[in-house]
Every structure is written in C-alpha cells, then in structure tokens.
C-alpha cells in the first residue's frame, strides 16, 4: 500500500533517502558502483534513494559501509526504525478520546530513570493537578474536534504521575515564567495548580526551575519537549507529537536543555515567582 507523499511519515522517509543519496555523492560513487559494493541490483539502490522502497537496517548499514560512512549508520538506522511512528498526529491519536493516549505511555514513564522536561506553554503533565489537566484537555478536545473525555483522561494523567512518588526516578523540570501566568481554567484551578508546584518542589527527587521574564536569553523559547533518559525524546507540536531515538537528535535536545537550565532560577527564587503568580490571581 503506497503512502501519500503529503504525509509526515513519507516526508521523513524521503529525508532519510535524500541523506543516503548525499552519502553516495560525497563518496563520489555512482548508483551502479554503490550497488556493486553492496551486492545489489542497480534497481534496488535506485529505489531506496528515491524512497520507493523502504531500506532495512541491513541495507542502511551496507550503504554506509560502501560510502565509508560507517559512523553514521547508528543514527540513520534509529531514524529508519521510527519513521512510521515519528509523527503521531493528535487528531488520529485522540479520535476516540484522550484517555488511551495517557495510558499508553505508562510503561515508558515506569522504565525511565531520569526525566528532563521543558515547557514554555503549560505546566508539565506530570506536575498537573486533576482540575488543571481537566481544563487543559477539555480545551484541546474542543480545538481538535475530538471526543471530550477530559475528566477520565485527567484522572489517567494523575495516575500516570505516580512515578513522582514511586520507584527510583529523578526529575529535572523547566518552565518559562509565562507558564505560571497563563490562565488554564478558573482562578481556583490556577491557585491549586500553582500551590501544587510549591508542594512538589519539596520532593528530594524533583528539581523545578523557572526561567524568568528578565533572564538574558542564550536560548530562545522552544516547543515543549521531554527527554526520557538518553533513549527517546518527545516533542509536542500543535498538530502532532514527534518521537525520536536518533542519538544526534537526543544530543541536540540535551544541549538545549542544558542551555535553558542555565537561565532558570531554582529554590527560593523559583518559589518567589510562583508565589507572585498566586498573588496576581487576586
């Protein structure tokens, strides 16, 4: 079954094929010579390079070896393995409601030892109160035009967040100060959410940093992203979630997290910003 050229998965597949083509040209190989080195027919190498035939892990390894670029095989294989799961469109994921999406990531949360999370728009999911999560998820369902099971989904999100208190997990969480000011739900909901942030700051396995409005920016505000150990990243866009396991991609997000961490305030200074946000609710 062919994949629509307009789909994000096909776009990612074409990008991978283009990168393989670049490796061949950088090695100054013709398609025929590359096929000979790999023990393939010329037609096979052509189909792979034109994204007509998906490359297997073995194909990518052979291609990189033929081009003298063995060190790039690991990244390209990681991209290849996840290409069909790389872009998960929210409307497709939430077509039957959002509760299932909350539950599907429970194993990943349970297996992760160290979480690094950056949010520029809302409170990180694992720190949300049930009232805040319900208000947020209801708004998302209305925007997406998907079934509104926000109460059930919020309850599942809270259950998923038990990793804060169970097992050997550590959390480094960063928020822009704007997150403290955006009104999700009514004033009571926001007051409860901000109060819960103050409470979770006392947990010994949790580090919460807030990047103030006044911080001198060495890194611009980014889309929300999660790093699960050094195994996977998850980036939240308007229309889709992007999952990645390629080592170079993980390293880039880890670098961004480090840069953003350096601009944040912690401890008493972070608590003061949260307290000021509570006071501003009136």
VOGU-3710 file (C-alpha; in Angstrom, 3 decimals, decimal comma):
1> xxxxxxxxxx> 0,000/0,000/0,000  1,533/3,319/-1,036  1,873/6,191/1,398  0,587/9,624/0,493  3,507/11,899/-0,416  1,944/14,601/1,739  2,121/12,509/4,919  4,705/13,371/7,544  5,935/9,774/7,641  6,604/9,817/3,903
11> xxxxxxxxxx> 8,358/13,165/4,263  10,628/11,625/6,897  11,257/8,598/4,673  12,167/10,885/1,782  14,523/12,851/4,024  16,267/9,620/5,009  16,559/8,587/1,344  17,965/12,014/0,476  20,601/11,645/3,183  21,635/8,277/1,770
21> xxxxxxxxxx> 21,922/9,918/-1,634  24,158/12,611/-0,153  26,432/9,971/1,351  26,772/8,281/-2,054  27,633/11,549/-3,790  30,066/12,584/-1,049  31,821/9,245/-1,575  31,883/10,019/-5,323  30,104/6,771/-6,146  27,653/6,157/-8,959
31> xxxxxxxxxx> 24,485/4,265/-8,213  25,881/1,282/-10,137  29,128/1,265/-8,143  27,273/1,511/-4,831  25,007/-1,373/-5,852  28,056/-3,447/-6,827  29,734/-2,817/-3,460  26,546/-3,773/-1,633  25,887/-6,816/-3,792  22,570/-5,433/-5,047
41> xxxxxxxxxx> 20,986/-4,815/-8,390  21,249/-1,181/-9,554  17,458/-1,027/-9,436  17,437/-1,672/-5,690  19,803/1,168/-4,839  17,802/3,478/-7,099  14,510/2,560/-5,426  15,970/3,133/-1,962  17,462/6,508/-2,912  14,162/7,629/-4,461
51> xxxxxxxxxx> 12,195/6,464/-1,348  10,291/3,971/-3,480  11,473/1,012/-1,381  11,950/1,289/2,410  15,525/0,472/3,417  16,093/-2,215/6,030  18,578/-1,751/8,868  20,956/-4,069/6,999  20,524/-2,017/3,823  21,462/1,187/5,646
61> xxxxxxxxxx> 24,474/-0,429/7,278  25,680/-1,770/3,915  25,097/1,630/2,249  27,082/3,492/4,900  29,912/0,943/4,732  30,070/1,219/0,944  30,324/5,013/1,286  32,970/4,912/4,023  30,499/6,456/6,488  30,053/3,608/8,969
71> xxxxxxxxxx> 29,859/6,091/11,868  26,550/7,461/10,529  24,821/4,092/10,393  23,596/4,156/14,011  21,738/7,468/13,628  20,239/6,555/10,266  19,085/3,143/11,486  17,416/4,773/14,501  15,572/7,163/12,197  14,611/4,304/9,900
81> xxxxxxxxxx> 13,123/2,252/12,733  10,908/5,043/13,931  9,932/6,673/10,643  6,340/5,424/10,760  5,984/6,374/14,427  7,968/9,597/14,305  4,968/11,859/13,705  1,849/10,988/15,673  -0,972/13,324/14,709  -3,082/14,344/17,690
91> xxxxxxxxxx> -6,392/14,069/15,874  -5,610/10,482/14,924  -4,315/9,648/18,399  -7,320/11,279/20,095  -10,008/10,121/17,678  -11,624/8,022/20,422  -10,729/10,403/23,254  -7,551/11,196/25,164  -7,610/8,678/27,994  -5,968/5,914/25,982
101> xxxxxxxxxx> -3,111/8,212/24,968  -2,390/8,892/28,650  -2,324/5,193/29,456  -0,160/4,158/26,508  2,903/5,965/27,820  2,752/4,464/31,332  5,375/1,780/30,532  7,767/4,440/29,204  7,295/6,506/32,372  7,844/3,480/34,594
111> xxxxxxxxxx> 11,018/2,450/32,742  12,585/5,921/32,667  15,011/6,718/35,454  15,813/10,341/34,628  13,285/12,757/33,137  14,265/16,089/31,624  11,275/18,226/30,693  10,967/21,723/29,259  7,628/23,514/28,855  7,041/27,004/27,536
121> xxxxxxxxxx> 3,238/26,910/27,370  1,639/24,778/30,104  2,647/23,055/33,332  4,387/19,729/32,558  1,848/16,893/32,545  3,413/15,038/35,456  3,062/18,152/37,656  -0,552/18,955/36,743  -3,409/18,811/39,208  -6,528/16,976/38,137
131> xxxxxxxxxx> -8,528/20,220/37,826  -5,825/21,884/35,713  -5,444/18,801/33,495  -9,217/18,568/33,010  -9,456/22,234/31,968  -6,496/21,895/29,596  -7,577/18,610/27,996  -11,124/19,867/27,521  -9,768/22,888/25,632  -7,598/20,625/23,476
141> xxxxxxxxxx> -10,529/18,347/22,626  -12,655/21,338/21,615  -9,902/22,703/19,365  -9,192/19,341/17,742  -12,846/18,412/17,372  -12,233/15,070/19,096  -14,371/13,363/21,796  -14,138/15,159/25,138  -13,261/12,598/27,790  -11,149/15,168/29,620
151> xxxxxxxxxx> -12,228/14,102/33,118  -11,293/10,464/32,522  -8,102/11,453/30,675  -7,105/13,809/33,503  -7,621/11,038/36,056  -5,367/8,774/33,975  -2,771/11,541/33,729  -2,746/11,870/37,515  -2,414/8,114/37,900  0,471/8,156/35,427
161> xxxxxxxxxx> 2,192/10,813/37,538  2,602/8,427/40,461  6,172/7,945/39,201  6,945/11,148/41,120  6,456/9,233/44,345  7,243/5,634/43,424  10,403/3,898/42,269  13,838/5,322/41,613  13,049/8,207/39,280  14,553/11,685/39,166
171> xxxxxxxxxx> 13,044/14,732/37,501  14,581/17,916/36,145  11,722/20,154/35,046  11,961/23,589/33,453  9,192/26,098/32,811  9,125/29,552/31,325  7,660/32,116/33,745  4,816/32,566/31,237  3,536/29,116/32,253  2,793/30,490/35,713
181> xxxxxxxxxx> 0,723/33,316/34,238  -1,303/31,620/31,509  -4,825/31,074/32,860  -5,832/27,452/32,316  -9,212/27,071/33,998  -10,572/29,495/36,571  -8,681/31,258/39,347  -9,304/28,451/41,833  -7,881/25,935/39,367  -4,781/28,064/38,800
191> xxxxxxxxxx> -4,285/28,697/42,512  -4,477/24,980/43,203  -2,043/24,227/40,390  0,494/26,805/41,485  0,198/25,641/45,079  0,866/22,080/43,953  4,044/23,239/42,204  5,260/24,674/45,505  4,497/21,374/47,226  6,298/19,208/44,658
201> xxxxxxxxxx> 9,404/21,369/44,901  9,953/19,801/48,312  10,363/16,307/46,854  14,027/15,219/47,019  13,963/13,642/43,544  12,424/16,689/41,824  14,201/19,807/40,556  11,943/22,596/39,277  13,454/25,561/37,506  11,665/28,673/36,267
211> xxxxxxxxxx> 13,132/30,828/33,504  12,206/34,423/34,429  10,873/37,017/32,007  14,007/39,010/32,827  16,511/36,234/32,023  19,153/37,130/29,491  18,422/34,642/26,710  21,206/32,398/25,499  18,489/30,090/24,113  15,177/31,167/22,635
221> xxxxxxxxxx> 11,877/29,712/23,926  11,210/26,341/22,304  8,333/23,930/21,835  7,704/21,649/24,817  9,928/18,582/24,881  10,557/15,573/27,094  13,760/13,528/27,347  13,398/10,000/28,702  16,872/9,003/29,907  19,047/9,026/26,788
231> xxxxxxxxxx> 16,676/6,738/24,906  13,891/8,877/23,499  12,703/12,430/23,073  9,119/13,564/22,658  8,362/16,992/21,195  4,867/18,480/21,314  3,777/20,467/18,255  0,354/21,939/17,512  -0,725/19,152/15,175  1,455/16,224/16,199
241> xxxxxxxxxx> 3,814/14,688/18,679  7,306/13,899/17,377  9,186/10,954/18,854  12,872/10,444/18,210  15,547/7,970/19,240  18,386/9,067/16,941  21,462/9,743/19,119  22,299/13,024/17,374  18,748/14,330/17,861  18,795/13,355/21,541
251> xxxxxxxxxx> 22,148/15,094/21,944  20,743/18,297/20,415  17,783/18,376/22,798  20,058/17,540/25,730  22,233/20,504/24,761  19,174/22,758/24,547  18,017/21,556/27,961  21,413/22,379/29,438  21,343/25,882/27,916  17,813/26,512/29,182
261> xxxxxxxxxx> 18,688/25,164/32,648  21,461/27,714/32,967  18,935/30,560/32,558  16,488/29,229/35,169  16,204/30,082/38,850  15,653/27,437/41,494  14,833/27,080/45,172  13,742/30,257/46,906  13,910/32,379/43,758  11,635/29,972/41,869
271> xxxxxxxxxx> 9,230/29,754/44,804  9,043/33,561/44,864  7,992/33,655/41,192  5,315/31,025/41,805  4,081/32,853/44,902  3,902/36,122/42,954  1,800/34,350/40,301  -0,593/33,139/43,013  -0,856/36,663/44,433  -1,630/38,044/40,955
281> xx> -4,756/35,875/40,777  -6,406/38,251/43,240
//
